[in-house]
Amino acid sequence: MTKALDSQILPPLVGVRPMVLLSGFLGAGKTTFLRRCLEALTEYHLVADVILNDRENPEIDCETLRDHAASVSALAGSCVCCEGLDELAGLVIEASKTRHHVLFVELNGTADPIPLLESFTLLESRFLMRPRWQVCVVDARHFGNRRAFAELEELQLETASHFVISHEEGVSQARHEDLRARVQAINPRASETNAEALSQQLAQALAQNRPLTVGRTGIPQREIKWSLPAPRSLSTRHHLAHEFTGCQILLPEPLQSANLCSWLADLPESVIRAKALVRTVDQPDARYLFERVGRSLSPNPLRVAISERVPASAIMIGADLEPMDLLESARRQLDENCVMG
């Protein structure tokens, strides 16, 4: 049999790769943890594809990852486990065609991971992603104190294979001990990890997967029409994932850092998560990502290279937002040329 005939008859061979699903509430530090994982993987000469889901404009966080990942795909959507599931499946299939080593999928901070895990299992032969791990990022400052949304936060942890505790600085030893006990009570099967340890596990999983090279079906991918059935069962707490809204405000550049920090600090309590990507008057050669979680401002804005892909903007997420009130406050405190995105 000739090589030409071989290539026509035999399906292409692809390697089986690990997949890591990142869950965790708004502002828990998922993207920061992901960035650390991508950096740690370089020690093993491994590169990863990333799919990043956010409620409003995922491109903002994507810009902070492009220098660390082999590829970054953005997926906007309030509930990726419902209306975004077909698109996510397509992105996973596209990522599985590459020769990169690992796939990370970061869910938005209000997502219910259970329908996704069920769908990934049903499509295992298509995805060729094994092992599939879920890492839940647990915010040491706020976990268990989300009031009406505490159940959603627990739901994001219940199915995790691993957990990471973030924002530990400034938290008392008693709080640490209580938090770990609470996490273990919710999910006793999950093991605690960090970026370095997870990267080492991924390298070991890849070494074990190396003999598992399989043939993919010869059906051209463009002919596959993704139409996944709705998950067979949703948690009674799933509705909490639908109670959040978001809005985006486009910002003129540059802005005064002090004014931006003051505006973020003054946002109403209904804004659970806010971030702004913008050039500042004192540092006009790059953009900086300013963030607020709850009432806390990030002390060190992250420097991000200027890109035409993403406009300077602010994104706010919460349960009862008033977009026009937020726009008016931006015009009053930042610049009258702020507009809705």
C-alpha positions in Angstrom: 0.0 0.0 0.0 1.4 3.4 -1.0 1.9 6.3 1.4 -0.6 8.3 -0.6 -3.2 5.6 -0.2 -2.4 5.2 3.5 -3.1 8.9 4.0 -6.5 8.6 2.3 -7.7 5.6 4.2 -6.2 5.8 7.7 -7.5 8.5 10.0 -5.0 11.0 11.4 -3.3 10.0 14.6 -3.6 12.4 17.6 -2.3 12.3 21.1 -4.4 12.2 24.2 -3.9 15.3 26.3 -5.0 16.5 29.7 -7.7 19.0 30.2 -8.1 21.3 33.2 -11.4 23.1 33.9 -11.0 26.1 36.3 -14.0 27.0 38.4 -14.4 29.5 41.2 -16.5 32.5 42.2 -16.1 36.0 40.7 -12.7 37.5 41.6 -11.3 34.4 43.2 -8.1 34.6 41.2 -8.7 32.0 38.4 -6.9 34.0 35.7 -4.0 34.7 38.0 -3.7 31.0 38.9 -3.9 30.1 35.2 -1.1 32.5 34.4 1.1 30.9 37.1 0.3 27.4 35.7 1.3 28.5 32.2 4.6 29.9 33.5 5.3 26.7 35.6 4.6 24.5 32.5 7.6 26.0 30.7 9.9 24.2 33.2 8.8 21.0 31.6 8.9 22.5 28.0 5.1 22.2 27.8 2.7 24.7 26.2 -1.0 25.0 26.6 -4.1 26.1 24.7 -6.6 28.2 26.7 -10.3 28.8 26.4 -11.4 31.7 28.5 -15.1 32.3 29.3 -16.4 35.6 30.8 -19.8 37.1 31.1 -19.1 40.3 29.2 -15.8 40.8 27.4 -13.3 37.9 27.8 -10.8 39.6 25.6 -9.7 41.7 28.5 -8.3 38.8 30.4 -7.2 37.1 27.2 -4.8 40.0 26.6 -3.1 39.1 30.0 -2.5 35.5 28.8 -1.3 35.8 25.2 2.4 36.0 26.1 2.1 32.8 28.1 -0.2 30.4 26.1 0.2 28.8 22.7 -3.3 29.9 21.8 -6.1 31.8 23.6 -9.7 31.6 22.6 -12.4 33.9 24.0 -15.9 32.7 24.8 -18.4 35.3 26.0 -21.7 34.2 27.6 -23.5 34.5 30.9 -24.1 30.7 31.2 -21.7 28.7 29.2 -23.2 25.5 30.7 -26.5 26.4 28.9 -26.5 28.6 25.8 -22.7 28.5 25.3 -22.3 24.8 25.5 -22.3 24.1 21.7 -19.7 26.9 21.1 -17.5 25.6 23.9 -17.6 22.1 22.4 -16.5 23.4 19.1 -13.6 25.3 20.6 -12.5 22.2 22.5 -12.5 20.2 19.3 -10.5 22.9 17.5 -7.9 22.9 20.4 -7.7 19.1 20.2 -6.4 19.4 16.6 -3.2 21.2 17.8 0.0 19.5 18.9 0.2 21.5 22.1 0.3 19.6 25.4 -2.5 20.8 27.7 -5.9 22.5 27.4 -7.1 24.9 30.1 -10.8 26.0 30.2 -11.5 28.9 32.6 -15.2 29.3 33.4 -16.8 32.6 34.3 -17.2 33.2 38.0 -20.9 32.3 38.1 -20.8 29.1 36.0 -22.2 25.8 37.2 -19.6 23.2 36.2 -21.8 20.1 36.5 -23.5 20.3 33.1 -20.2 20.8 31.5 -18.6 17.8 33.2 -21.6 15.7 32.1 -21.3 16.8 28.5 -17.5 16.3 28.4 -18.1 12.8 29.5 -20.7 12.1 26.8 -18.3 13.5 24.2 -15.1 11.8 25.4 -14.4 10.0 22.2 -14.5 13.3 20.3 -12.5 15.4 22.8 -9.7 12.9 23.4 -8.9 14.8 26.6 -7.7 12.6 29.5 -7.4 13.0 32.3 -10.0 15.8 32.8 -9.4 17.6 36.1 -11.5 20.4 37.7 -9.6 22.8 39.8 -11.6 25.1 42.0 -10.0 28.4 43.1 -11.2 29.2 46.6 -11.0 32.9 47.8 -9.7 32.9 51.4 -11.1 36.3 52.0 -14.7 35.7 51.0 -15.5 31.9 50.7 -18.6 31.1 52.7 -19.6 34.8 53.1 -21.5 35.3 49.8 -24.9 35.5 51.4 -27.5 34.5 48.8 -24.8 33.1 46.5 -22.9 30.9 49.0 -24.7 27.9 47.6 -23.4 28.7 44.1 -19.9 29.0 45.4 -20.2 25.6 47.1 -21.6 24.1 43.9 -18.5 25.2 42.0 -16.4 23.2 44.5 -18.4 20.0 44.9 -17.2 18.3 41.7 -13.6 19.5 41.8 -10.7 17.0 41.7 -8.3 19.7 43.1 -8.6 23.0 44.9 -6.4 26.1 45.3 -6.7 28.6 48.1 -6.1 32.1 46.8 -5.6 35.6 48.5 -4.2 34.0 51.6 -2.1 37.1 52.5 -3.5 38.9 55.5 -5.9 36.0 56.5 -5.5 34.7 60.0 -4.2 31.2 60.8 -7.6 30.4 62.4 -9.4 31.4 59.2 -7.0 29.2 57.2 -7.8 26.2 59.4 -11.5 26.8 59.3 -11.5 27.3 55.5 -9.6 24.1 54.8 -12.0 22.2 57.1 -15.0 23.7 55.3 -13.5 22.8 51.9 -12.9 19.2 53.0 -16.4 19.0 54.4 -17.9 20.1 51.1 -15.6 17.9 48.9 -13.5 15.4 50.8 -12.2 13.9 47.6 -10.5 17.1 46.3 -6.7 17.5 46.9 -5.1 20.8 47.5 -2.6 22.0 44.9 -0.7 25.0 43.5 0.6 26.0 40.1 3.9 24.2 40.5 2.4 21.0 41.8 -0.4 20.9 39.2 2.2 21.5 36.4 4.2 18.6 37.6 1.1 16.4 37.7 0.3 17.4 34.1 3.8 16.6 33.0 3.4 13.1 34.6 0.0 12.6 33.0 1.4 13.5 29.6 4.2 10.9 30.1 1.7 8.3 30.9 -0.5 9.3 27.9 2.4 9.1 25.4 1.6 5.5 24.3 -2.1 6.5 23.9 -2.1 7.7 20.3 -5.4 7.1 18.7 -7.0 7.5 15.3 -9.5 10.3 14.9 -12.6 9.7 12.7 -12.1 10.8 9.1 -15.3 12.9 9.1 -14.2 16.5 8.1 -14.7 18.7 11.1 -16.5 21.4 9.1 -19.3 18.9 8.4 -20.0 18.3 12.1 -23.0 20.3 13.3 -22.8 20.8 17.0 -26.2 20.5 18.7 -25.7 19.0 22.1 -28.7 17.9 24.1 -29.5 19.9 27.2 -28.0 18.4 30.4 -30.3 15.7 31.7 -30.3 17.1 35.3 -29.5 20.5 36.7 -28.8 21.3 40.3 -31.6 23.0 42.2 -29.0 25.7 42.7 -28.3 26.2 39.0 -30.7 29.1 38.8 -28.3 31.2 40.9 -25.9 31.2 37.9 -28.6 33.1 35.9 -29.1 35.9 38.5 -26.1 37.9 37.5 -25.9 40.7 35.0 -23.0 42.6 33.5 -22.2 45.8 31.7 -19.3 47.3 29.8 -18.3 50.9 29.7 -15.8 52.1 27.0 -13.2 54.5 28.5 -11.3 57.3 26.8 -7.5 57.2 27.3 -5.4 58.1 29.1 -7.0 58.4 32.6 -5.7 59.5 35.9 -4.8 56.4 38.0 -6.1 58.1 41.2 -9.4 58.9 39.6 -9.9 55.4 38.3 -9.1 53.8 41.7 -11.5 56.3 43.4 -14.3 55.5 40.9 -13.8 51.7 41.4 -13.8 52.1 45.2 -17.0 54.1 45.0 -19.0 51.6 42.9 -22.1 50.3 44.7 -22.0 47.1 46.7 -24.2 45.5 44.1 -21.0 45.4 41.9 -19.4 42.1 43.0 -16.6 42.2 40.4 -15.1 45.0 38.4 -12.1 45.4 36.2 -10.8 48.2 34.0 -8.2 48.0 31.2 -6.8 51.4 30.3 -3.7 53.5 29.7 -2.9 56.0 32.5 -1.6 59.5 32.4 1.5 58.6 34.4 2.2 55.3 32.5 0.9 56.0 28.9 3.2 53.4 27.2 1.1 50.4 28.3 -2.3 49.5 29.6 -3.0 48.4 33.2 -5.7 46.0 34.5 -7.3 47.5 37.6 -9.5 45.1 39.6 -12.0 45.2 42.4 -13.5 42.1 44.2 -16.3 42.9 46.7 -15.1 46.1 48.3 -11.4 45.4 47.9 -9.2 46.9 45.2 -6.2 45.1 43.8 -3.1 46.9 45.1 -1.0 46.3 42.1 -2.6 46.8 38.6 -1.3 44.3 36.1 0.7 45.7 33.1 -0.7 44.6 29.7 0.7 45.4 26.3 -1.4 47.8 24.2 -3.4 46.0 21.6 -5.9 47.2 19.0 -7.9 44.0 19.6 -9.4 45.2 22.8 -10.8 48.8 23.5 -10.0 50.5 26.8 -13.0 49.6 28.9 -14.4 48.7 32.3 -16.6 45.7 33.1 -18.8 45.3 36.1 -20.7 42.1 37.2 -23.4 41.8 39.9 -26.9 40.7 40.7 -28.8 43.9 40.6 -26.8 46.4 38.4 -28.2 49.7 37.1 -26.1 50.3 34.0 -27.1 53.9 33.4 -26.3 54.8 37.0 -22.8 53.2 36.5 -22.3 55.1 33.3 -23.3 58.4 34.9 -20.8 57.8 37.7 -18.0 57.1 35.2 -18.8 60.3 33.3 -18.8 62.3 36.5 -15.6 60.8 38.1 -13.5 59.8 35.0 -14.5 61.5 31.8 -17.7 62.8 30.2 -16.8 60.8 27.0 -17.4 57.4 28.6 -20.0 55.4 26.7 -21.8 52.1 27.1 -20.0 49.2 25.3 
